[in-house]
């Protein structure tokens, strides 16, 4: 969920363009730097999609392994209280952002079906 002036924004029923989704992902990435760690991990909600939520998680430095992405975009289900899909990102280059946008777009379609 993106926070603007302390108010969460939900996009379950809203049509967002791929560019808008990408902007929310980049903002969440930047917001991670200002987010306090909880149990050694930083997590920022990118967008709320009804019962689903897209979250960006940073792997703690001491847990990072060579060749494994440092950031994970996860689709979290509040109904099942579990991560239902995810993709790893290292550099947030064009390919990784495209993959992350597709993950959120698919989750938004799933969320519509859950209502």
C-alpha positions in Angstrom: 0.0 0.0 0.0 1.4 3.3 -0.9 1.2 5.9 1.8 0.7 9.5 0.8 0.2 11.9 3.8 -0.4 8.8 6.0 -3.4 7.6 4.0 -3.2 4.1 2.4 -4.1 3.8 -1.3 -6.0 0.8 -2.6 -6.0 -0.1 -6.3 -8.2 -3.3 -6.4 -10.9 -1.7 -8.5 -8.8 0.9 -10.2 -7.2 0.5 -13.6 -3.5 1.5 -13.4 -1.2 1.7 -16.3 2.0 -0.3 -16.3 3.9 3.0 -15.9 1.9 3.9 -12.8 2.5 0.5 -11.3 6.2 0.9 -12.0 6.2 4.3 -10.3 4.7 2.7 -7.2 7.4 0.0 -7.2 10.2 2.5 -7.5 8.7 4.7 -4.7 8.4 1.6 -2.4 12.1 0.8 -3.2 13.1 4.3 -2.2 10.9 4.2 0.9 12.7 1.0 2.1 15.8 3.2 3.0 13.6 5.1 5.5 11.8 2.2 6.9 12.9 0.8 10.2 13.8 -2.9 10.4 11.4 -5.3 12.0 13.2 -8.5 13.0 16.1 -7.6 10.8 13.9 -7.1 7.7 12.5 -4.1 5.9 9.1 -4.4 4.3 7.1 -1.7 2.4 3.6 -2.3 1.0 3.6 -1.2 -2.6 -0.2 -1.4 -3.2 -3.3 -2.9 -1.6 -5.4 -5.1 -4.0 -8.5 -5.9 -2.0 -7.6 -9.0 0.1 -4.2 -9.1 -1.6 -1.2 -6.9 -1.0 1.9 -6.3 -3.0 4.9 -6.0 -0.6 8.5 -5.2 -1.3 10.9 -6.9 1.1 14.7 -6.3 1.5 16.7 -9.3 2.5 18.9 -8.5 5.5 22.6 -8.0 4.6 23.7 -10.8 6.9 21.3 -13.3 5.1 22.2 -12.3 1.5 23.7 -15.1 -0.6 25.6 -14.7 -3.9 23.3 -15.0 -6.9 20.1 -14.6 -4.8 18.1 -11.3 -5.3 18.3 -8.8 -2.4 14.7 -7.6 -2.9 11.5 -9.6 -3.3 8.2 -8.3 -4.5 5.6 -10.6 -2.8 1.9 -10.9 -3.3 0.5 -11.5 0.2 -3.0 -12.9 0.8 -4.7 -11.6 4.0 -7.3 -14.3 3.6 -4.8 -17.2 3.8 -2.1 -15.2 5.6 0.6 -16.3 3.2 2.6 -15.2 0.2 1.0 -16.6 -2.9 3.5 -15.3 -5.5 6.8 -13.5 -5.7 9.6 -12.4 -7.9 13.2 -11.4 -7.0 14.9 -8.2 -8.0 18.5 -7.1 -7.7 19.0 -4.0 -9.8 15.4 -2.9 -10.7 16.5 -2.7 -14.3 14.0 -2.7 -17.1 13.5 -6.4 -17.2 13.0 -6.8 -13.5 10.6 -3.9 -13.4 8.6 -5.4 -16.2 8.4 -8.7 -14.3 7.3 -6.9 -11.1 4.6 -4.9 -13.0 3.3 -8.2 -14.5 3.2 -9.8 -11.0 1.1 -6.9 -9.7 -1.1 -6.8 -12.7 -1.9 -10.5 -12.4 -2.5 -10.1 -8.6 -5.0 -7.3 -9.3 -6.9 -9.6 -11.7 -6.9 -12.3 -9.0 -8.1 -9.9 -6.4 -11.1 -8.9 -8.6 -12.1 -12.6 -8.8 -12.0 -12.9 -5.0 -14.6 -10.2 -4.4 
